[in-house]
Amino acid sequence: MSKLVIVESPAKARTIGQYLGKDYAVMATMGHLRDLPKSGKGIEEGFSLVYVPIEGREDVISKLKAAASKSESVFLATDPDREGEAISWHVKELLGLSDDAVHRVAFNEITKKEVNKAIASPRGIDYKLVDAQQARRALDRIVGYEISPLLWRKIKSGLSAGRVQSVATRLVVDREEERRAFVPEEYWSLSVKLGRVKGAGEFEAAYFAPEGEKKAEIPDGETANGLLEKVRNAPFSVKSVTHSEKKRSPAPPFITSTLQQEASSRLGLAPRRAMAVAQQLYEGVEVAGFGLTGLITYMRTDSLRLSDDAVADARTFIRGRYGADYLPESARVYKSRAGAQDAHEAIRPTHIDLPPETVRGSLNDEQYKLYALIWNRFLACQMQSAVYDLLTIDSVSAGEIFRANHTTKVFAGFTAVYDYGKEEQGAPLPDLSEGEGLKLLEITPAQHFTKPPARYTEATLIRAMEEQGIGRPSTYAPTLSTITDREYVLREDKHLRPTPLGEVLTGYMKDRFSRIVDVTFTAQMEESLDDVEKGKAEWKGMLKAFYEAFSAARAAAEADLQNGRLRVPDEPTDQTCDLCGKPMAIKMGRFGRYVACTGYPDCKNTRALSEPTDGVCPLCGGTVLKKKSKKGYTYYGCEKHPGCTFMTWDTPQKTTCPDCGKTLFRVRYQKVPICENPACKSFVPEENRGYKKREDDGAKTKPAAKKPPARKPAAKKPAARQKKG
């Protein structure tokens, strides 16, 4: 009889199976196997949760039961977090195993050493983690199940509410309201171009302050003109020349939030995509010469802790590749923020001796870029600080100081591995001496106005959620996906803007369910869940306290329904109707936003809503637009349609084909992007792209396929497919 190891995904199963050998059978659950029912709340009196097998997973469950009955031991090796612990518990319950018969194993990295170490020292299921996950699931079910129907009746069908997603939407809405209420304030700057009296050498300096005082602002044009007249004909001289050393320490290793932020800002990866790629690197990829290899540690963590072995390996690598000058005297230790869970390490490579260039040929483009980001950040966090020389020249005229700065890097330190960008600041300055006379070549006043707070990007919204305690590492990516997929929030030039629907929804939630969208209350709920995980609180008692106040708010909202529905205003556009000439507006429909004529019902002209992408049409060179069909499917087409018939379901990438230079497209679930230029030798025909051709009336730009023959009597309807997790 073999030993059975149960994990979540086939990729993880293959990697672990390779490490454990023939005495172990490794099977995957393919995500969750049971959950609260789709129909009905699934929460009974006393907050007992009713779980049912997920429809479509019957075959997986049967195979696991059969394998478990023939195995001498069952090891549950799901992910090392609340969700993973809950999956292990659900598997145990479905297989009818006693606590004594279950061997729970968890590892922060999928390497042969760590996997075998975990198998050799199993533990029982941690029911505190399970209770915390059950409490979160119950909270989300209560909020979603009891508020969403009210939103359908009050605003629009198909809406949803959630503890975290509603607060995230509120942050975006509140920022937009700040921008609208913002009143610009005037200020001025005054810059001078100065030259040496004798010899060559010109430089620019900005007004700093009256001599002997701290930096001063120039509030208006009158003050700026007064300063200009004061120094226009007065002599300039060098008051001081100062050199100072400035050090920059490396950033700490990645945690979930910072990885998502950097992947978004540096690589252009959406948080959900970044986490999907990180999951692949964690579970294992086929590396030439090494076989299936887990390349990074677990990617859902808010701890900055690093293992002693990993740090020692990094220091050895730094000494060997860069030399002793790049190695601090002692290892750097980073302190996690208050309230962080310390169950896992920070995100780091599992093998520091597998630098990105070594595995480049084994990874697709996204995997390579993300792995390089993680590897470089980890190595840099154990390196010496970068050192800069800051040169400051203060020039004086009529008692007013004008300052010029220039920064030069004198020692690369960690930036040899992980560079933050432009290092030198300011134009090079001439070699001047204190007291040296200068001549005024030019003086330039400029008017400025303060700017409103910037809209959030995905990176800055995640940072705000983390700082304010909204959600946890596992919730950031799905939360952002939810609020954008449901079009409460839109991405515009990498920034997030609320839609009228998002604003109406947030206004209603603030009016009727103020606690749900209160940032402080949401953070307190996360702390309560943490207390359950630590064994400091009982989960059903926490749910009871929440529900007492929540049910009262829901009853008041129910009574308010008689006051009628809330209207979601249309968004005006600069487009005109090509049928009647009236303005077009963006409206909300059953399948999302679309453009319609404001002359309705006299004119019923509509258009699919589109937004430009980085892609270039492989047929005519036009811009590829992201569109939604009338049935809500996302597709991509040329801006010159109907003149150009290019259409694809595949996502345009920033990378181009090495053979023809045209945009590459990524087929869903495929690793390598493909070329869709028919004139290129690397062209991949549609029938060879690994997906079934989809017919959709909102995206038809090609001749329809031949009508299929009459259907035969249908066989027994198979069970509906379920999403993973």
C-alpha positions in Angstrom: 0.0 0.0 0.0 1.3 3.4 -0.9 1.0 6.7 1.0 -1.4 9.2 -0.4 -0.6 12.9 -0.6 -3.4 15.4 -1.5 -2.7 18.9 -2.8 -4.8 21.5 -4.6 -3.3 21.7 -8.1 -1.9 19.2 -10.7 1.3 21.3 -11.1 2.0 21.1 -7.4 1.2 17.4 -7.5 3.7 16.8 -10.2 6.5 18.7 -8.4 5.9 17.0 -5.1 5.5 13.6 -6.7 8.9 14.0 -8.3 10.5 14.7 -4.8 8.7 11.9 -2.9 9.2 9.0 -5.2 7.2 5.8 -6.1 6.1 5.0 -2.5 3.8 8.1 -2.6 0.7 8.7 -4.7 0.1 12.5 -5.2 -3.4 13.6 -6.2 -4.9 17.1 -6.7 -8.3 18.3 -5.4 -8.4 21.0 -8.2 -9.3 23.6 -5.6 -12.2 23.4 -3.1 -14.3 20.3 -3.0 -17.2 21.5 -0.9 -18.6 24.9 0.0 -21.8 26.7 1.2 -24.7 25.9 -1.2 -25.3 28.2 -4.2 -29.0 28.3 -3.5 -29.8 29.3 0.1 -27.6 31.1 2.6 -26.2 27.9 4.0 -26.0 29.3 7.5 -28.4 27.9 10.1 -29.4 29.0 13.6 -26.4 29.5 15.9 -24.2 30.2 12.8 -23.7 26.5 11.9 -22.5 26.4 8.4 -24.0 23.8 6.0 -21.5 22.5 3.4 -22.3 20.6 0.3 -20.0 19.0 -2.3 -19.4 21.4 -5.2 -21.4 20.4 -8.2 -19.1 18.8 -10.9 -16.5 17.6 -8.4 -18.1 14.2 -7.7 -15.6 12.3 -9.8 -12.7 13.9 -8.1 -14.2 13.1 -4.7 -14.8 9.5 -5.7 -11.3 9.0 -6.9 -9.8 10.5 -3.7 -12.0 8.2 -1.6 -10.9 5.2 -3.5 -7.3 6.1 -3.3 -7.5 6.9 0.5 -9.2 3.5 1.2 -6.2 1.7 -0.3 -3.5 3.9 1.3 -1.8 3.3 4.6 -1.4 7.0 5.3 -3.1 10.2 4.0 -1.1 13.4 4.0 -2.9 16.7 3.4 -0.4 19.1 1.7 -2.6 22.0 0.8 -1.3 25.6 0.9 0.0 26.9 4.3 -2.7 29.5 5.0 -6.3 29.7 6.2 -7.7 28.7 2.9 -5.3 25.8 2.5 -6.1 24.6 6.1 -9.8 24.8 5.4 -9.4 22.8 2.2 -7.5 20.1 4.1 -10.3 20.0 6.7 -13.0 19.7 4.0 -11.1 16.8 2.4 -10.8 15.1 5.8 -14.6 15.4 6.3 -15.4 14.2 2.8 -13.1 11.2 3.0 -14.5 10.4 6.5 -11.1 10.4 8.1 -10.6 10.7 11.9 -8.3 13.4 13.2 -5.8 10.7 14.2 -5.7 9.3 10.6 -4.9 12.7 9.1 -1.3 13.9 8.6 -1.3 17.6 7.8 1.9 18.8 6.2 2.7 22.4 5.1 5.8 23.9 3.6 6.7 27.5 2.7 8.7 26.4 -0.3 8.3 23.4 -2.7 11.9 22.0 -2.6 13.0 18.4 -2.1 14.5 19.3 1.3 11.4 21.1 2.6 8.9 18.6 1.2 10.6 15.6 2.8 11.1 17.5 6.0 7.4 18.3 6.2 6.4 14.7 5.4 8.7 13.4 8.2 7.1 15.6 10.8 3.3 16.0 10.1 0.9 17.7 12.5 -2.9 17.7 13.0 -5.3 20.1 11.4 -5.1 23.6 12.9 -8.7 24.2 13.8 -8.0 27.8 14.7 -7.1 28.5 11.1 -10.1 26.6 9.9 -12.4 28.6 12.3 -10.9 31.9 11.0 -11.6 30.9 7.4 -15.1 29.8 8.3 -15.8 33.1 10.0 -14.6 35.0 6.9 -16.7 32.8 4.6 -19.7 33.3 6.8 -19.2 37.1 7.0 -18.9 37.3 3.2 -22.0 35.1 2.7 -24.1 37.2 5.1 -23.1 40.5 3.6 -23.4 39.3 0.0 -26.5 37.2 0.4 -28.5 39.8 2.4 -27.4 43.0 0.8 -27.2 42.1 -2.9 -31.0 41.5 -3.4 -31.6 44.9 -1.9 -29.2 46.4 -4.5 -31.0 44.6 -7.3 -34.3 46.1 -6.2 -33.0 49.6 -5.4 -30.4 50.2 -8.1 -29.8 47.5 -10.8 -30.0 43.7 -11.1 -26.8 41.8 -10.9 -25.0 44.0 -8.4 -23.1 42.6 -5.4 -21.8 43.9 -2.1 -18.9 42.6 -0.1 -17.1 43.5 3.1 -13.8 44.2 1.4 -14.9 45.1 -2.2 -17.4 47.7 -1.0 -14.7 49.5 1.1 -12.2 49.3 -1.8 -14.8 50.9 -4.1 -15.4 53.5 -1.4 -11.7 54.4 -1.4 -11.8 55.1 -5.1 -15.0 57.0 -4.9 -13.8 59.1 -1.9 -10.6 60.0 -3.8 -12.8 61.1 -6.8 -14.8 63.3 -4.5 -11.7 64.9 -3.1 -10.6 65.7 -6.6 -13.9 67.4 -7.4 -13.8 69.4 -4.2 -10.2 70.4 -4.7 -9.5 74.1 -5.0 -6.1 74.8 -6.7 -3.8 77.2 -4.9 -1.4 79.5 -6.7 2.3 79.5 -6.2 5.4 80.7 -8.1 8.9 79.6 -8.8 11.9 81.7 -9.7 14.9 80.2 -11.4 18.1 81.8 -12.5 20.8 80.8 -15.0 24.2 81.8 -13.7 27.7 81.8 -15.2 31.3 82.2 -14.0 32.7 85.7 -14.3 35.9 84.2 -15.6 36.0 81.0 -17.5 33.4 78.6 -18.8 30.7 77.1 -16.6 26.9 77.8 -16.5 24.3 76.3 -14.2 20.7 76.8 -13.1 19.6 77.5 -9.5 16.1 77.9 -7.9 15.0 80.4 -5.4 15.4 78.9 -1.9 14.9 81.6 0.9 16.1 84.8 2.3 19.7 84.5 3.6 19.8 82.7 7.0 16.2 81.4 6.8 14.5 78.1 6.0 13.0 77.3 2.6 10.4 79.9 1.7 7.4 79.7 -0.7 6.6 82.3 -3.3 2.8 82.6 -2.9 1.9 84.9 -5.8 3.1 86.9 -8.8 3.5 90.1 -6.9 6.0 88.4 -4.5 7.8 86.8 -7.5 8.1 90.1 -9.3 9.4 91.8 -6.2 12.2 89.2 -5.9 13.0 89.5 -9.6 13.4 93.3 -9.4 15.5 92.9 -6.2 18.1 90.6 -7.7 17.9 91.6 -11.4 20.7 94.2 -11.1 22.4 93.0 -7.9 25.6 91.0 -8.0 25.6 87.2 -7.5 28.3 85.3 -5.7 28.9 81.8 -4.3 27.9 81.7 -0.7 28.7 78.0 0.0 29.8 74.8 -1.7 28.8 71.7 0.3 29.5 68.0 -0.3 27.6 65.5 1.8 27.4 61.8 1.7 24.0 60.2 1.3 23.2 56.5 1.7 20.2 54.6 0.4 19.4 51.3 2.0 17.8 48.5 0.0 14.1 47.8 0.2 13.0 44.8 2.2 12.1 41.5 0.5 8.7 41.2 -1.1 5.5 40.5 0.7 2.2 40.0 -1.2 1.2 43.6 -1.3 4.6 45.0 -2.3 5.0 42.3 -5.0 1.6 43.2 -6.5 2.5 46.9 -6.4 5.9 46.4 -8.1 4.6 43.9 -10.6 1.9 46.5 -11.5 4.1 49.5 -11.8 7.2 47.9 -13.2 5.9 45.0 -15.3 2.3 46.2 -16.1 0.9 43.0 -14.6 -2.5 43.3 -12.9 -2.5 42.0 -9.3 -4.5 38.9 -10.2 -2.3 38.0 -13.1 0.8 38.6 -11.0 -0.5 36.2 -8.3 -1.3 33.6 -10.9 2.2 33.7 -12.3 3.7 33.6 -8.8 1.5 30.6 -8.1 3.1 28.9 -11.1 6.6 29.7 -9.9 5.8 28.4 -6.4 4.2 25.2 -7.5 7.0 24.3 -9.9 8.0 24.8 -13.5 10.1 22.5 -15.8 13.7 23.9 -15.6 16.2 22.6 -18.0 18.7 20.4 -16.1 16.7 20.4 -12.9 13.3 19.0 -13.8 10.2 20.3 -12.1 11.4 23.0 -9.7 9.6 25.3 -7.3 11.3 28.6 -7.8 9.9 30.9 -5.1 8.5 30.6 -1.6 4.8 30.9 -0.8 3.5 34.1 -2.3 0.7 35.0 0.2 2.4 36.5 3.2 2.8 39.7 5.1 5.9 38.7 7.0 9.4 40.1 6.3 11.1 37.2 8.1 13.8 35.3 6.2 15.3 31.9 7.1 18.8 31.8 8.4 19.8 29.4 5.6 18.4 31.6 2.9 20.2 34.7 4.2 23.5 32.7 4.5 23.2 31.4 0.9 22.5 35.0 -0.3 25.6 36.4 1.5 27.8 33.6 0.0 26.4 34.4 -3.4 27.0 38.2 -3.0 30.6 37.6 -1.9 31.3 35.3 -4.8 29.7 37.4 -7.6 30.2 41.0 -6.4 32.9 40.9 -3.8 33.2 41.6 0.0 32.6 45.4 -0.5 29.0 44.7 -1.4 28.4 42.6 1.7 27.3 44.2 5.0 29.2 43.2 8.1 26.1 41.4 9.4 22.9 40.2 7.8 20.1 42.6 7.4 17.0 41.9 9.4 13.6 43.5 8.5 10.8 44.1 10.9 7.3 43.2 9.8 4.5 45.7 10.4 2.4 45.4 13.5 -0.3 42.6 13.2 1.5 40.8 10.4 1.2 37.0 10.4 4.6 35.3 10.9 3.7 31.9 9.7 5.6 32.2 6.4 8.7 33.9 5.2 8.9 36.8 2.9 8.7 36.0 -0.8 12.1 34.9 -2.0 13.7 32.5 -4.5 14.1 28.9 -3.2 17.5 28.6 -5.0 19.6 31.7 -5.0 22.1 29.8 -7.2 19.4 29.8 -10.0 19.7 33.4 -11.1 17.1 34.6 -13.7 19.5 34.4 -16.7 20.1 30.7 -15.9 16.4 29.8 -16.1 15.5 32.2 -18.9 15.0 29.6 -21.5 12.6 27.5 -19.3 10.2 30.3 -18.4 7.7 32.2 -20.5 8.0 36.0 -20.6 5.7 36.7 -17.6 7.3 34.0 -15.5 10.8 35.3 -16.3 10.1 38.9 -15.5 8.3 38.2 -12.2 11.0 35.7 -11.1 13.7 38.2 -12.0 11.9 40.8 -9.9 11.7 38.5 -6.9 15.2 37.2 -7.2 16.8 40.6 -7.6 14.8 42.1 -4.8 15.8 39.4 -2.4 19.5 39.5 -3.2 19.5 43.3 -3.0 17.9 43.3 0.4 21.1 41.6 1.8 23.6 44.0 0.1 25.4 47.1 1.1 23.7 50.5 0.8 24.3 52.6 -2.3 26.4 55.7 -1.6 25.9 59.1 -3.3 27.7 62.4 -3.2 25.3 65.3 -2.8 26.7 68.6 -4.1 24.9 71.7 -3.0 25.8 75.2 -4.2 24.1 78.2 -2.6 24.4 81.5 -4.5 23.4 84.8 -2.9 22.2 88.1 -4.4 20.7 91.0 -2.4 20.3 88.7 0.6 18.4 86.1 -1.3 19.6 82.5 -1.6 19.4 80.5 -4.9 20.2 76.8 -4.6 21.5 74.2 -7.1 21.9 70.4 -6.3 23.6 67.5 -8.1 23.7 63.9 -6.9 26.3 61.4 -8.1 26.5 57.8 -7.3 29.9 56.9 -5.9 29.2 53.2 -4.9 26.5 51.1 -6.5 25.8 48.8 -3.5 22.4 47.0 -3.9 21.6 49.1 -7.0 24.0 46.8 -8.9 21.1 44.3 -8.6 17.9 46.2 -8.0 18.0 49.7 -9.5 15.1 52.0 -8.6 15.6 54.1 -11.7 17.3 57.4 -12.4 20.1 57.9 -9.8 21.7 61.2 -10.7 19.7 64.3 -10.0 20.2 67.8 -11.4 22.6 68.8 -14.2 26.3 68.6 -13.5 27.6 71.7 -11.7 30.9 73.6 -12.4 33.8 73.5 -9.9 33.1 76.7 -7.9 34.7 78.2 -4.8 33.1 80.1 -1.9 33.1 83.8 -2.5 33.5 83.5 -6.3 31.6 86.1 -8.3 28.9 85.0 -10.7 27.0 86.8 -13.5 23.3 86.6 -14.0 22.5 85.3 -17.5 18.8 84.7 -17.2 16.0 84.9 -14.7 12.7 83.1 -15.1 9.5 83.4 -13.0 6.8 80.8 -13.5 3.3 80.5 -12.2 2.1 77.1 -10.8 -1.0 75.7 -9.2 -1.3 72.9 -6.8 -2.8 69.7 -8.2 -5.6 67.5 -6.8 -4.7 64.2 -5.2 -3.9 61.6 -7.9 -6.4 58.9 -8.6 -5.4 55.5 -7.3 -3.5 53.1 -9.4 -3.8 49.4 -8.7 -0.5 49.6 -6.9 -1.4 52.6 -4.7 -4.9 51.2 -3.9 -3.3 48.0 -2.6 -0.9 50.1 -0.6 -3.8 52.1 0.9 -5.7 48.9 1.7 -2.7 47.4 3.4 -1.9 50.6 5.4 -5.5 50.8 6.6 -5.9 47.2 7.4 -8.5 46.4 4.7 -8.3 42.8 3.7 -5.3 40.5 3.9 -2.7 39.3 1.4 -5.0 36.7 -0.2 -7.8 39.3 -0.8 -6.0 42.2 -2.6 -5.9 40.7 -6.1 -9.5 39.2 -6.2 -10.9 42.4 -4.7 -9.4 44.6 -7.4 -10.6 42.1 -10.0 -14.1 42.1 -8.6 -14.6 45.9 -8.6 -13.2 46.3 -12.1 -15.0 43.3 -13.6 -18.3 44.5 -12.2 -17.5 48.0 -13.6 -17.8 49.8 -10.3 -14.3 51.1 -11.1 -12.5 51.6 -14.4 -8.9 51.6 -15.4 -8.0 54.7 -17.3 -4.3 55.3 -18.2 -3.3 53.0 -15.4 -5.4 54.9 -12.9 -8.7 53.9 -11.3 -11.8 56.0 -11.8 -15.2 55.2 -10.3 -18.2 54.8 -12.7 -21.5 56.4 -12.0 -22.7 53.0 -11.0 -19.8 52.7 -8.5 -20.7 56.1 -7.1 -24.4 55.4 -6.7 -23.7 52.1 -5.1 -21.2 53.6 -2.7 -23.6 56.4 -1.8 -26.3 53.9 -1.0 -24.0 51.7 1.1 -22.8 54.7 3.0 -26.4 55.8 3.6 -27.8 52.4 4.6 -24.9 50.2 5.6 -22.4 52.7 6.9 -20.5 50.1 9.1 -19.9 47.8 6.1 -18.1 50.5 4.1 -16.5 52.1 7.1 -12.7 51.7 6.8 -12.0 51.6 10.5 -14.8 49.0 11.1 -13.5 46.8 8.3 -10.0 46.9 9.7 -11.4 45.9 13.1 -13.2 43.0 11.5 -9.9 41.8 10.1 -8.3 42.0 13.5 -11.1 40.0 14.9 -10.5 37.3 12.3 -6.8 37.4 13.3 -7.9 36.9 16.9 -9.9 33.8 15.9 -6.8 32.4 14.2 -4.7 33.0 17.3 -7.3 31.4 19.5 -8.1 34.7 21.3 -11.8 34.8 20.1 -14.6 32.3 19.4 -15.7 32.6 15.8 -19.5 32.1 16.3 -19.5 34.7 19.0 -17.8 37.2 16.7 -20.4 36.5 14.0 -23.3 37.0 16.5 -22.0 40.4 17.6 -21.7 41.5 13.9 -25.1 40.2 12.9 -27.0 42.0 15.7 -26.1 45.4 14.3 -26.1 44.3 10.7 -29.7 42.9 10.8 -31.1 46.2 12.1 -29.5 48.1 9.2 -30.8 45.6 6.8 -34.4 46.0 8.1 -34.2 49.7 7.7 -32.9 49.3 4.2 -35.8 47.0 3.4 -38.3 49.6 4.6 -36.6 52.2 2.3 -37.3 50.2 -0.8 -40.8 51.7 -1.0 -39.2 55.1 -1.8 -38.3 53.9 -5.3 -35.2 53.0 -7.2 -32.0 55.0 -7.5 -31.1 56.1 -11.0 -27.6 55.6 -12.3 -26.7 58.7 -14.4 -25.4 58.3 -17.9 -21.9 59.3 -18.8 -21.6 61.9 -21.5 -19.2 61.3 -24.4 -17.8 63.4 -27.2 -19.3 61.0 -29.8 -22.3 61.8 -31.9 -24.9 59.4 -33.3 -24.2 58.6 -36.9 -28.0 58.1 -37.5 -29.5 61.2 -36.0 -26.6 63.4 -35.0 -27.5 63.6 -31.3 -24.9 63.1 -28.5 -24.0 59.5 -27.5 -23.8 58.6 -23.8 -22.4 55.6 -21.9 -25.2 53.6 -20.3 -25.3 50.5 -18.1 -26.9 47.4 -19.5 -27.5 43.8 -18.5 -24.0 42.9 -19.7 -22.2 46.1 -18.6 -21.5 49.5 -20.1 -22.3 50.4 -23.7 -22.7 53.5 -25.9 -26.2 54.6 -26.9 -27.9 57.5 -28.5 -29.5 60.1 -26.1 -32.3 60.4 -28.6 -33.9 57.1 -27.4 -36.6 55.9 -27.9 -36.8 57.8 -31.2 -33.3 56.6 -32.1 -32.1 53.2 -30.8 -28.6 53.3 -32.2 -26.0 51.6 -29.9 -22.3 50.8 -30.1 -20.0 48.5 -28.2 -17.8 50.3 -25.7 -14.2 50.1 -26.6 -10.8 51.2 -25.1 -7.4 51.4 -26.8 -4.7 48.8 -26.0 -1.0 48.7 -26.6 -1.6 46.3 -29.5 -1.2 47.1 -33.2 -3.5 45.4 -35.7 -1.5 42.7 -37.6 -3.5 43.4 -40.8 -3.5 47.2 -41.2 -1.4 48.7 -38.4 -4.3 50.3 -36.6 -4.8 50.4 -32.9 -6.3 47.3 -31.4 -9.3 48.1 -29.2 -10.7 46.2 -26.3 -14.4 45.7 -26.7 -17.4 44.0 -25.2 -20.0 42.2 -27.2 -23.7 42.5 -26.6 -23.5 39.3 -24.6 -20.8 40.7 -22.3 -17.8 38.8 -23.8 -14.5 40.7 -24.0 -12.8 40.6 -27.4 -10.3 42.7 -29.4 -10.8 44.3 -32.8 -9.2 46.9 -35.1 -10.1 50.6 -34.7 -10.7 50.7 -38.4 -13.6 48.2 -38.4 -15.6 47.6 -40.6 -12.9 48.6 -43.1 -10.5 46.1 -41.3 -11.9 42.8 -40.3 -9.3 41.8 -37.6 -10.9 40.3 -34.5 -9.5 38.0 -31.8 -10.4 36.7 -28.4 -6.7 36.7 -27.5 -5.1 39.5 -25.3 -2.6 41.8 -27.1 0.8 41.9 -25.4 3.4 44.7 -25.3 5.9 42.3 -26.8 6.3 41.9 -30.6 7.0 38.9 -32.9 10.8 38.5 -33.5 10.0 37.5 -37.1 7.6 40.2 -38.3 7.6 42.8 -35.6 3.9 42.7 -35.1 2.1 42.5 -31.8 1.9 39.2 -30.1 -1.3 37.9 -28.5 -1.7 35.7 -25.5 -4.2 32.8 -25.7 -5.9 32.1 -22.3 -4.1 29.5 -20.3 -1.2 29.2 -22.8 2.3 30.1 -21.7 3.8 31.5 -24.9 2.2 34.4 -26.8 1.4 33.8 -30.5 1.7 35.8 -33.7 -1.6 36.5 -35.5 -0.2 38.1 -38.6 -1.2 35.8 -41.6 1.8 37.0 -43.6 4.3 35.9 -40.9 6.0 32.5 -40.9 5.2 32.2 -37.2 1.5 32.8 -37.7 -0.7 30.5 -35.7 -4.1 29.8 -37.4 -7.2 30.0 -35.2 -7.9 26.3 -35.3 -4.4 25.7 -33.8 -4.7 28.1 -30.8 -6.1 25.6 -28.4 -9.6 27.0 -27.9 -13.1 26.4 -29.4 -14.2 29.0 -31.9 -16.8 31.2 -30.2 -19.7 32.7 -32.1 -21.0 36.0 -30.8 -23.2 38.5 -32.5 -21.4 41.5 -31.0 -18.1 40.4 -32.3 -18.8 39.0 -35.7 -16.3 40.4 -38.2 -15.7 37.2 -40.1 -18.0 35.1 -42.2 -20.2 32.8 -40.1 -19.3 29.1 -39.9 -21.3 26.6 -41.9 -24.6 25.8 -40.2 -24.3 22.6 -38.3 -26.6 19.6 -39.1 -29.7 19.2 -37.1 -29.1 18.1 -33.5 -29.7 14.6 -32.4 -31.7 13.9 -29.2 -29.6 15.2 -26.4 -27.8 12.8 -24.1 -28.1 13.1 -20.4 -27.0 16.6 -19.4 -23.6 16.6 -17.6 -23.1 18.3 -14.3 -22.3 22.0 -14.7 -18.6 22.9 -14.5 -17.5 24.8 -11.5 -14.8 27.4 -11.2 -11.7 26.5 -9.3 -11.8 27.4 -5.6 
